[in-house]
Amino acid sequence: MNTKLRSKRVLIPTVAAVAVLGLGGTVWATTANADGTVEGAQRDRVAAAAVEAVGSGEAVDVETSDDAGEAYEVEVRLPDGGEVDVALDEDLAVVAQDADDDTTDDAGDDDTTDDADGTDADDRALEPAEREAAERAALDAVGSGTVADVEAGDDLGEAYEVEVRAEDGTEWDVELDADHQVIRKTARD
C-alpha cells in the first residue's frame, strides 16, 4: 500500500470529526433522566452557568425545560438561604431569573398573615444553622440524596418543610417538627 493512500485514510476521518465538532467546538451530550434531571458533566456545566449568573450560591436542582426558548431550569440556593430560579437556553445564556421572595404561595395567591406580628409563618427566613439541621434530618429520613429546598413550615406543629431528591431520583417532601423529628415523609409522583 502506498503512503499517499494511507494518509488519505487518516485525513478523511479527521476532517469529518472536525466538521462534526464545529471546527474545534465542543459537543455536549445531555444526560437527562426520564424526570428531566440533568447529571454528570452536563449538570456541572449548567449549574456553573446558573451560579455565575446569580453571582454566588449552590445549584441544588438542575433540570431540562420544556418551555419555549429554555433548555434548562436551575434552582440556586444563595449563601443567605434565599433561592433563585434561573432559566437558561441551549447556549447557557440566561433567559429568566426569579428570586424566591415568598410573596405568593404555590397557587399564586397572596399569602395571608398567620402570626401575631402580621407575617406568614412560611415567610420566616431560616438561619443557616437551622437550615443545615433540617437538611440533615430530612436526608437521614430519606437515606441519602440532595436537598432541593428548605422552608419554614406553615402548618400547626410543622417547623420545617424539606424537599429531597433521593439518589434513585425519587422526590420526597419531608415535614419536621421544631426538634427535627419527622412528622411526615411523602414521595411525590
C-alpha positions as CSV (number, residue, x, y, z in Angstrom):
1,M,0.0,0.0,0.0
2,N,1.4,3.4,-0.9
3,T,1.9,6.2,1.6
4,K,-0.4,8.6,-0.3
5,L,-3.4,6.2,0.1
6,R,-2.7,5.6,3.8
7,S,-2.6,9.4,4.5
8,K,-6.0,9.8,2.8
9,R,-7.4,7.2,5.1
10,V,-6.3,9.1,8.2
11,L,-7.1,12.6,6.8
12,I,-10.7,12.0,5.8
13,P,-11.9,10.7,9.2
14,T,-10.0,13.6,10.9
15,V,-11.7,16.2,8.7
16,A,-15.1,14.6,9.3
17,A,-14.5,14.7,13.1
18,V,-13.5,18.4,13.0
19,A,-16.7,19.1,10.9
20,V,-18.9,17.3,13.4
21,L,-17.3,19.2,16.3
22,G,-17.9,22.5,14.6
23,L,-14.3,23.3,13.8
24,G,-12.9,22.9,17.3
25,G,-16.2,23.4,19.2
26,T,-17.3,21.0,21.9
27,V,-20.2,18.7,21.6
28,W,-22.0,18.2,25.0
29,A,-24.3,15.2,25.3
30,T,-27.2,15.9,27.6
31,T,-27.5,13.2,30.2
32,A,-31.0,13.8,31.5
33,N,-33.1,11.3,33.3
34,A,-36.7,10.5,32.4
35,D,-37.8,13.0,35.1
36,G,-35.7,15.8,33.4
37,T,-32.9,16.0,35.9
38,V,-29.5,16.6,34.3
39,E,-26.5,14.7,35.6
40,G,-22.8,14.3,35.2
41,A,-20.5,16.8,33.4
42,Q,-23.5,18.4,31.7
43,R,-25.1,19.1,35.1
44,D,-21.8,20.6,36.4
45,R,-21.6,22.9,33.3
46,V,-25.2,24.1,33.5
47,A,-25.1,24.5,37.3
48,A,-21.9,26.6,37.0
49,A,-23.5,28.9,34.4
50,A,-26.6,29.5,36.6
51,V,-24.5,30.2,39.8
52,E,-22.3,32.6,37.7
53,A,-25.4,34.4,36.5
54,V,-26.7,34.8,40.1
55,G,-23.3,35.7,41.5
56,S,-22.8,33.1,44.2
57,G,-24.5,30.1,45.7
58,E,-25.1,26.4,45.0
59,A,-27.2,24.8,42.3
60,V,-29.5,22.4,44.1
61,D,-31.7,21.3,41.2
62,V,-30.8,21.2,37.5
63,E,-33.5,20.0,35.0
64,T,-34.2,20.2,31.4
65,S,-37.0,22.6,30.4
66,D,-39.9,22.1,28.0
67,D,-40.7,25.8,27.9
68,A,-40.2,27.6,24.6
69,G,-36.8,29.3,24.4
70,E,-35.5,27.5,27.5
71,A,-33.2,24.4,27.7
72,Y,-32.6,24.2,31.4
73,E,-34.1,25.3,34.7
74,V,-31.8,25.6,37.7
75,E,-32.6,26.3,41.3
76,V,-29.7,28.1,43.0
77,R,-29.5,28.4,46.8
78,L,-27.8,31.7,47.9
79,P,-25.4,31.9,50.8
80,D,-28.0,33.7,52.8
81,G,-30.5,30.9,52.4
82,G,-32.6,32.6,49.7
83,E,-33.2,30.9,46.4
84,V,-33.2,32.0,42.7
85,D,-34.7,30.1,39.8
86,V,-32.6,30.5,36.6
87,A,-33.8,29.6,33.1
88,L,-31.0,29.0,30.6
89,D,-31.1,28.5,26.8
90,E,-29.1,25.8,24.9
91,D,-26.0,28.2,24.9
92,L,-26.3,28.6,28.7
93,A,-27.4,32.3,28.3
94,V,-29.9,33.4,30.9
95,V,-33.4,33.6,29.7
96,A,-35.0,34.5,33.1
97,Q,-34.2,34.8,36.8
98,D,-36.8,34.7,39.5
99,A,-35.9,35.3,43.2
100,D,-38.0,33.2,45.6
101,D,-39.3,36.1,47.7
102,D,-42.2,34.1,49.3
103,T,-44.7,36.8,48.4
104,T,-47.0,34.4,46.7
105,D,-48.0,30.8,47.6
106,D,-47.9,27.8,45.3
107,A,-51.3,28.8,43.8
108,G,-50.0,32.2,43.0
109,D,-52.3,34.0,45.5
110,D,-51.0,36.5,48.0
111,D,-50.1,34.9,51.3
112,T,-52.4,35.6,54.3
113,T,-50.9,36.6,57.6
114,D,-50.9,33.9,60.3
115,D,-48.7,35.2,63.1
116,A,-49.4,38.0,65.7
117,D,-46.7,40.2,64.1
118,G,-48.5,40.1,60.8
119,T,-46.2,37.8,58.9
120,D,-47.0,34.4,57.4
121,A,-45.1,31.6,59.2
122,D,-43.6,30.4,55.9
123,D,-42.1,33.8,55.2
124,R,-39.6,33.5,58.0
125,A,-36.1,33.3,56.8
126,L,-34.2,30.4,58.3
127,E,-30.9,30.8,60.0
128,P,-28.0,28.8,58.4
129,A,-27.7,26.5,61.4
130,E,-31.4,25.6,61.5
131,R,-31.4,25.1,57.7
132,E,-28.4,22.7,58.0
133,A,-30.1,20.8,60.8
134,A,-33.3,20.4,58.9
135,E,-31.4,19.3,55.8
136,R,-29.5,16.6,57.8
137,A,-32.7,15.3,59.4
138,A,-34.5,15.1,56.1
139,L,-31.6,13.4,54.4
140,D,-31.5,10.9,57.3
141,A,-35.2,10.3,56.8
142,V,-34.8,9.6,53.1
143,G,-31.4,7.8,53.3
144,S,-29.3,10.0,51.0
145,G,-29.7,12.4,48.2
146,T,-29.8,16.1,47.5
147,V,-31.8,18.7,49.3
148,A,-33.7,20.9,46.8
149,D,-35.5,23.3,49.2
150,V,-35.9,24.0,52.9
151,E,-38.6,26.4,54.2
152,A,-40.2,27.2,57.5
153,G,-43.3,25.2,57.9
154,D,-46.7,26.8,57.8
155,D,-48.9,24.1,59.4
156,L,-49.5,23.7,63.1
157,G,-46.7,21.7,64.7
158,E,-44.6,21.7,61.5
159,A,-41.4,23.7,61.8
160,Y,-39.7,22.8,58.5
161,E,-40.7,21.6,55.0
162,V,-37.8,20.0,53.1
163,E,-37.8,18.7,49.5
164,V,-35.2,16.0,48.9
165,R,-34.3,14.2,45.7
166,A,-33.0,10.7,46.6
167,E,-30.1,9.1,44.8
168,D,-32.6,6.9,42.9
169,G,-34.4,10.0,41.6
170,T,-37.4,9.8,43.9
171,E,-38.6,13.2,45.2
172,W,-39.6,13.4,48.8
173,D,-41.4,16.0,50.9
174,V,-40.3,15.7,54.5
175,E,-42.0,17.7,57.2
176,L,-40.2,18.1,60.5
177,D,-41.1,19.4,63.9
178,A,-39.1,22.0,65.9
179,D,-36.9,19.2,67.2
180,H,-36.1,18.0,63.7
181,Q,-38.2,14.9,64.1
182,V,-40.1,13.6,61.1
183,I,-43.8,14.4,61.1
184,R,-44.5,13.2,57.6
185,K,-42.5,11.8,54.7
186,T,-44.2,11.7,51.3
187,A,-42.9,10.5,47.9
188,R,-44.0,12.8,45.1
189,D,-45.4,11.5,41.8
